Structure formats: structure tokens, C-alpha cells
Amino acid sequence: MLVADAHGVVRFLNDTASALLPRARPGAEVTGAVPEWLATAHQNLTSVPVGSRTGAGSAVTAPSVSAAIRGEIGERSFEAHPTCEETGEVVWWLVDDTDHRLARRALHMERERTAFLGDASNALLSSLNLARCTATTARLAAGHLADAALVIEPPAGRGLAMVSCTRDGEPVRRQVGVEPDLVPGLPEALQGFPPVPSRWIDPAAAPAWIVPEGFGTVGSIVVTPLPGHGVPAGALVLLRGADQAPFTENEEVFARLFAARAGAALSAARLYAEQSSITETLMRELLPPVLHDVSGVEFAGAYRPAAESERVGGDFYDVHPAPADAEGQESLVILGDVCGKGLEAAVLTGKIRNTLHALLPMADDHQRVLSLLNGALLNSHHTRFATLVLASAVRHAGSVRLRLTSAGHPAPLIVRGDGHVEEARTRGTLVGALPEATAVTVEASLAPGETCVLFTDGITEAKGGPLGGDLYGEERLHSALSQCTGMPAAAVVEHIQMLASQWVRGGRHDDMAVVAITAPRNNHLSAVGGRGPGRFTA
């Protein structure tokens, strides 16, 4: 406690104040005896009329208390609470609030860091794109943890791939042909070991490639791993300029907290990228093939899965062309529909397609092929069944001869030259459900310009129309095909696919597949270069 009068003279101070303010003593001027911030506050307070200090217009009858002020004495922080007496003297109560201020500052910083980590997690997990996630990690680290940051990816082959970013710059991806052991702590960080403290790294020894272009002199460096899901996701290198204070131990701990979140996000993005690559590879094997002209016969096909997000499903088709040097041999067309849809159904379609490919040497006997396929499916762990239609086609004397066999599948439709649509009279049991699969094979001939259409029930059973619940039906399909007289195979397929899409209008539908086999006109000109959608000239 310190007491000073209205003239700025110290009148009294207790022992604690004497120890805190060694130049202050009774009779001494406040100015010079106490810190400047306290002397200025006393002068401002005593220059105000006594009555104004209480808000009353008359003389005070009791001490009044004014607002506290804050300042520093030595290395400590104090609050000074003044009490104004009737005599004009001011009693200053000095309260050491250093610890409180440090606690408030630490709490404020902790709240800011917690908010940053929350925002960083949201930003990092907003995308599973690995490149975008890596760039976001570098940008956040440079903007909030350091003056520049590098995200170094796990080594894959020779050299290191990394993304660097400065505080006000944009992430830059680059590849350097160096080994990680050129930076102390980097090999351990890339293997997932704890980070190397900044004081263990000599910035002067940092190689040139670790410093972003135009950064300047490096003052301190922190290297920390980016831990993933059981495997390292890379390393985070933080750089601070020579004109900035070096990294503290507390900042290094905070960098590890950020790195843990960034590593988890990068690991998830990398895992997703790897799974997407595997899925894409497998998907290419399950997708329907591109059809083309074979030995004077036009083939075209189209497939639309039940869900746009699923590229494969339960419908499939294949064309196995006759050997180029085998005059008069048939090409085999297969179109089928597996019970169900989505990836599980697509797996079974892959098995069926592979089995049928192995049975190609027996393709001249449709019944035998279906019987062997039926046995293979019955012995499988799959409990699904399938419907199939087989079509063997060969060019003969200007026309195309067909052998058609349906195994529980909608019968093929033949579009004649006069627009009449015929239904092939083939029938049979579905495959994979009964001990024996039986079917009836019929023969047909296509004159130039005529087409045989194989389709799945996803087209005829597509719901849509004006009210959204009507089936497309066989009658509409017959009517649509009657308008396709003389069209090339690709045009027929496009026409049917367009009408079916217009009918469902984006509503729910089953998988749809259609294949057209056409006997080309001798003077027919196909698309430019002999190529059209879904086919190419052999």
C-alpha cells in the first residue's frame, strides 16, 4: 500500500511497498519514486475535483474508489486500485496479478490453438483427394505454425516428393533427387519416430532444397513425423526466419498435435487413392467391352447401371469374335442378367464371363455351354442365378446367319427391312437355379440393313412416363425398334438407350443393357473413319 497526497508527495507506504519500490519513502515525490504508469495515473486522478470522483456535485463524506489500472514493476505485473480520501490523498493498493495474467494468456492461447486444430481437422478431412490434402497441410502449417512448411511424402523409389508453402504463398509441389539423411531427424520422422527438437538441428547445415525459393535466412527448424493409421504418412518440416524467435518446446508440442491430425487425414486420403486405383483396375475387367465390326457383321452395345455411382452391376454382355483366319466360323454374343445389382452382382457377372470364355471351344453347341455354366454356378458359393441369351453370328452370302438361344431371358427381337419386329422363338430355363438347364435354339437370317436386338428386362420394366409409375413395356420397345429399319447397329443402340433414359427421367431403374447385331448394307457409309459410339472398324 502506498499513500500520496494531491501534490504528488508520498505520505506513507507499508513494508511490502517499500521492498517493491525502493525509491519511494515519505516526503518523496511520486514522480521518480514509482513507475511512470503509476505516477501518471496519480496525477490524472488528483487533478479531478473531489466531488467529481464520486459523481456527486458536493463534497464527499466517505472515501471513493476509482477504476484500477495495470502496469509492470520489474518483471512482474500489478493492478493498482486507488481509494480517494476526503483530504485529497489517494491510497494505492498494489496487487500482483502476474500469475493471473499468465494464466489468462495461456487460456486464451489454448483456446486459439484448440479452435485452430478444430478448423484444421475440418479442412483436412473435407476431401479425400491426396494432392489437395497435402497442399492444405502445407498451407495451414505455414500460416499458423511457422514462416514456411514442407510436407514430405513417404519415400517411393528414388528421391523425395514434397509440397512446400510460405506464409503468404501458394503450395508448390516438387520432386528432388536426394536422400532424406541430408536433414538430421528426417529419416526417423519418415519412419514414424518422434520428432527431433529444433535445438538439435543446425539451420546453417540445412540443404538448399529444404528452403523455399525467396524465403531468406533460416533461423530455426522443426522436423516432426506425420503419423498415419499404423504407418507413417510422411514428415512435416517447419521453418522460421532468422528475424523471428526460435521455436519453443511448447510450440513443438503444438506442432505434433497438428501433425497427428494432418497425418491421419493424409493416411486416409492415401488409402482412398490406393483403393480407388485397385477398384479402377478391377472395374476395367468388369466393364462391358467396346464392340466393333467383325467379319462383315456390325456389333454395338450399351450399358447403364441402376445407380449412376456404380459403374458396374448385374447386366453384362460380351462379343467373342471368330478367329480372323477362320473363314465361315461364328462370332459368339452373350448378354445376361444376374439376380441383383451393384458390386456383388458384378462379381458374379465376372465369374460367368470368365467361365463362358473358357467354354468358347464348345460355342457351336449352345446347350452344352449352358449346361456346363449351370453346373459351375451350382457348385459356387454364390446363391444368385442368372438369365442369358446366346447369339452366334456369321456373314454368309451378303446376309448374316444367326443361332439364338435364350436361358430364362427375354427373347431377342429382329427388326426386318419393312419395319416389322419379330420375336425369336427361343426359350429356356434360367442358369444356376435348377439341376439341369434346358433351352431351345432357333436359327434366323438377317438381310442387309436388318438387326437383331438383345436386351435385358431393365429396359422393358423401366418405370417412368407421364405419371412416373408406368412400365416401358414390350409394346413401346417394339414400336421404337420399328423406326430403326436400315440403321447401323450403333444407331439402334443409341436410339433405344435414349428412349429408355427419357422414359425414366432420372428415376429409379434396374440395370439396362442392349446389344445390336446388324447385317450392314453393302453401300452403307458408317460414321467418320468407320467409327461410331461403342464400336470401331476391325
N, C-alpha and C positions, 0 to 999 in steps of 0.2 A: 504494500500500500504506500502511496505517495500523495502528500497534500501540498498544493501550491495555491498562492493567492491570485487575485485578479491582476496583479502587477507582474506576474511571471516569476515569483520568488518561491523557492521551495521552503515550506514551513515545517514539514515533518515527513519522515519515512521510517518504516519499520525495518527490522534487521534483514528480512528477506530482500526487501527492495534495496537496501544498502549493499548487500552482496551482489545483486543483479546489476545495480547502477553505481559503480564505484565513484563516479564524479559527482554524484548527487549528495548533497548534505544541506541541513537547514541553513537558510540565508543565501544559498547559491541560486544563480539564475537558471530557470528551467532550460532556456536555450543554452546548449553546451553541456548541460548536466544529464539530459535524457536524449534518446534518439530523436532525429529530426521529425519523424512522423508523429511522435507523441507531443513534442514541443509545438508543432503547428496545430495539432488538434486542441491543445490547451489555449493557445492564443485565439483560435476561432471561437472557442466556447466562451471565454471570458469577455470577448468583445460584444457578445449579445446581451442586451439588457436583462436583468434578473427576472423581471416579470414575464418576458417573452419565452423563457426557458420552460415554463410550465403551461404556456398557452393562456395565462390569466393576465389581465391588464393591471393588477395591483401587486403590491409587494407579497412575496411568498412567506408563508408561515411554517413551511416544512421543506426539508431537502428535496431536490428534484433530480431525476435520473435521466440522462441523455443516452442516445444510441451508442453502442460500443463500436470501437474501431479496432482494426487489426494491423499488426506490423511485426517486424523481426528485431530481436535483440540478440546479437551474436548469431549463433546458428539455430536459435530456437524461435518459434512463432508464438506471439502473445495476442490476447484480446485485452483491450483496455476499456474498462467500464467506468465512466465518470459519474460522480454524485455531486451535484452543485448545492452548496450550503447557502444560508441566508447572508452570510458575511461576504459572499463572493468568492470564497475559496472553493476549490474543486478537489475532491478526493478521487484519486485514480486507483482503481483496483485492477491489478495486472494478473491475468490468468494465462498460464502456459497451456496453449491448445495445439502444441506441435504434434503430439500423437494423434489427436482427433483429426487434424488436417491431413496427416499422412494416411490415416485410416479412410477418410472420406475420399482422398485422391486415389487410393488403391481400389476402393469400392467402385469409384467412377470408371477407372481404367478397366477393372474386371468386367463391369457391365458393358463397356465398349467392346472389349475383346469377345465376350460371350455373344453379343449381337453380331459382331463380325463373323465369328465361327458359324453362327446360325445362317447368316446370309451366304457365307461361302459354301456351306453344305447344300443349300438350296440351288445355288448357281452351278455347283459341280455335278449335282445329281439331276439337273434338269435335262441332261442329254446323255445318251449312251454312245454318242459319236466320239471316238477316241481322240481324234485330232482336235475337236472343239474342246473336249475336257482338258487336254494337255495345255492348250492355249489359255483357257480360263484359269488353270492353276498358276501358270507363269504370270498372268496379268494380276491376279489377286495378291500373289506373294510380292510382286514388285510394287504394287500400290499401297500395301498395308504393312509389310514386314521389313522391307529393305528398299534400297535405291534401284536395285536390279535383281533379277532372278533367272535361274536356268532350271528347266525341268529336263533331266537326262533320262532317257528311256533305258530299260534293261538291255544289256548288250545282245545283239543278234548278228552274229557274223563279225566282220572286221569293222572297226571304227565305232563311233558313238553318234546316235541320233538325239537331237535336243531341240528345245524351244526356249529362246531367250526373250526377255522383255525388260525394258527400263520403266521407271515410274510413270513417265508421261508418253511412252512409246507404245507401239503395237507388237504383239508377239511375232517373232521371226523363227521359222523352222530352218534348221541347217544340219548338215552331216559333216563330221570331222573325222579324218582318218587317224585317230590317236588311240592310245591305250589309257584306261582310267587311272592307272597308278601314277600318272603325272601329277595328280592332285591328291595331297595327303587326305586320307579318310574317304575318298570317293570309292575305291574298290570295296571297302567294308560297307559303305552305305548302299551300293548297288546290290550287295548280297543280303541286305536287310539288317546289318548290325547297327547298334546305337550310333547316334551322330558324333562326329568329332567336334569338341568345343572350339569356338572361334579362336581362343587364345593359343591353340595348338597349331594353327595354320598361319604361316608367314605370307601375308598378301604379296610381298615382293617376289616370292617364289611362284606365284600363280602364273600358269602358262597364258599366252596371249589369247588363245581360243576361248578361254573361260570368261573373258571380259567382253561385254557387248561393245560394238563399234560406237565410238564417241562418248564412252562412259567416263573416261578420265582415270585418275589415280584411285586405286582400291585401298580402302582403309582397313576393312575387316571382312572376313569371310566365314560363313557357317555352312557346313555340309550336313544334311540330315537325310535319312532314308525315307522313302515313300512306301510304307508298309501296305501290302495288299491283303487279299484273302488267303493267308498262308504262304504267299510268295511275294517277293519284293516287286513293287510297281515302278521302281526307278529311284532316282535321287533328286533332292531339291538343293540347289546351291543358291545361297543368299549373299549378295554383295552390298556393301555400304561404302560410300565415298570417303576419301581421306579427310574431307572437311566436316564429317559427321562423327558423332560419338560412336565408339566401337560397340558391337553387340554385347549386351549384358547376359548374365546367366538366366535371368528371368525372361528375357526376350528369346533366348534359345529354347527354353521350355515351351514358350508360347508357339514358337515355330514348329516344334514337334507335334503340338496339338493340331495345328493346321495341317501338317504333313500327314497325320493319321487320317484325317478326313479326305484330303486330296488323294492319298494312296488308295483308300477304299473305293473312291469314285473312279480312279484310273484303272484299278484292277477290274471293277465291274464292267467298264467300257471295253477294256481289252478282252475280257472273257466273252462279252457280247459279240465283239468283232470276230473273234476266233470261231464262235458258234455259228455266226452268220455265214462265215466263209465255208464251214463244213456243210451247213444247210444248203448253201447255194450249190456246192458241188453235188450233193445228193439230189437236190432238186432238178439239176440238169439231166440226171439219169431218169427221173420220174416224169418229166415233162413230155408231152406228145412230140413226136418228131416233125420236122419240116417236110412236107410231102412235095413230090415233083412228078414230072412226066417220066414214065418208064416204058421203054419198048413200044412206043406209039400209043400208050394209054395215059390219060390225064388223071392225076390224083390230087385232091385238095382236102384239107381238114381244118377244123376249128374246135377249140375247147374253151369253155367258160366255167370256172369253178363256182360252187354255190356261194362262197364268200369271197369278196374281192381281195381280202387279206391273205387268202390261201391260194397259192399258185397251182396247187395240185389237189386232186380229190379222188372220187371213186370211178369216174368215167375215164376211158382211155381208148386210144387207137394206135395202130401200127401198120406200116406197109413194108412187107419184106419182098423186095424186087427179085425177079428171076435173074439168074446169072447173065451177064451181058453176052457171053458167048454161047448161051443155051437157047438155040432157036426153038420157038414154039412152047417153051416152058412157062408156067403160070407164075404170076406175082400173087402173093397172099396178103389180103387185107383183113385186119382183125379190129373189131370195135366191140367194146364191152362196158359193163356197168356193174361195179361191185356194190354190194349192200352197204349203205352208209356213205359218209363223205368226210372230207378233211384228211389230215395226215395219216390217221390209222388206216383209212380205206386206201390211201395212196400206196402205203407199204404193201398191201395185198395186191394191188394192181401191178406193182413192180415184180412181185413174185410170179404172177400169172404171165406177165410179158416175158420174163426170163424163161419160164417153163415152155411157153409156146415157141420161143426162139430155139430152144433145144430140140423141139419136136418138128422143126422145119423139114427135115428129110422125109417126114411122113405126110407133108402137106397135101399130097394128092388124095389122101383119104381123110376127109373131114371128120367122119365118125370116129375113126381111131384116135385122131388128135384130141377130140373132146373126151373120149373115154379115158385116155391117159392123163389128161389135165384134171378130170374129175377125181381120179384116184389120188393124184398128188395133193389136191386140196383136202380130200377127206383125211389124209394122213398128216395134215398140217395142224399146228396148234391153233390156227385161225378158225373161228366158228362162223365166219361170214361166207356167203355164197355169191355167185356172180352169174350174170347173163351175158351171152356172147353171140356175135354173128360173124361168120367167116365168109369171105368172098375171094375166090380165085379168079383172076382175070388174065386174059391173053389176047393179043391182037391177032386176028385171023381174017384174011381177005377183005381188008377195009373195015371190018366190024370188030367188036370186042365180045368174046365169049366169056360168060360168067358161070361159076358154080357157087351157089349161095346156100348157106346152112345157118339156121337160127337155133340157138340153145336157150330157150326161155326168153328170147329177146324180141322186141318189135320187128316185124318182117321188113326187109328192105323195100324201098319204093323205086319204081322205074319210070322215068319221065320219057315218054315217047315223042317222036318228032311232031305229032299233031297236037301235043299238049295233054294227051291223055296220061293219067297217072295209074300205074298198075302196082298191085301189091304182090310181091313174090310169095308163092305158096309154100314157104318153108316153115317148119315149126320144130320144137324140141323142148326137152326139159332143161331147167337151169343146171349150172355146174357147181359141184361142191356141196350138194344137199342130199342127194339120193345115191344109193349104192351103184346104180347104173345111170349113165347119161345117154339118152337116145335122141336122135334128131333125124329130120328128113332133109336131104339135099336136093335142090332143084337147079335146073340149068336155064340160062336166059342168054339173049344176044342183044347187043346194043349196036344200032346202026349209027353212022356218023351223026354227031350232034345230040345223041341220046345219052341220058345219065342215069346211073343207079345211085340212090342215096341211102346211106346207112346212118342211123341216128339213135340217140338214147331217149328214154322217156322223160328226161328233164325238159325236152322241148315240148312234147305234146301235153305234159302235165304242168307246164308253167302257168302259174296263176297271175292274172292281171286283167287287162281290158278296162272298159269304162268304169266298172264297179270295183275292180281290183281283186275279185274272187273267182273269175271265170277261167276255166282251163283253155289253153290254146287249142288243144284237141287235134285229132287226126284230120278232120274236115278242113280246118284252116290250113294245116300243113299241105294237104293235097292241093288246095286252091293256090297256095303260094308256089308250089312246085310246078303247077301247070303253066305258070308265067315264065318258067325258066327254060323253055324249049330253045335248043340251039346254043345255050350259054356254055362257056367253058366251065370246068369244074370249080375253079376258084370263085367265079362269079356266082355260081349256085350256092356255094357255102356262105359267101358274104351275104347273099340275099336272105337266106334262112336265118342266119345269125342276127342280122339287122331287125328282121320282123320279130324274132323272139325277144330281143332286147327292148324293142318298142312296146311289146305286149306287157312285160313285167314292170316296166317303168321304174326300175331301181328297187322293186320289192323283193321279198324273199323268194328264192327259187332253188331247185336242185341243180346238181352239176349238169351241164349241157355239152354234148359232143355230136359232131356231124362230120361225115366223110362222103365225098362225091367221087364217083368213078365215071369218067366220060370218054366216049369214043369221039375223038376230035374229027372235025370236018377236014377234008383234005386241003381246002383252000382257006382254013381258019388262020387268022393272024392273032397270036396271043399278045399279052402285054409287052411293052417295050423291052427288047432284048430277050423275049421269050420268058420273062419273069413276071410273076404276079404275086399277090399276097399269099403266103403259105406254100409257095412252090417255086421250083426253078427247073430250068431245062437241063436234063441229064446230058 
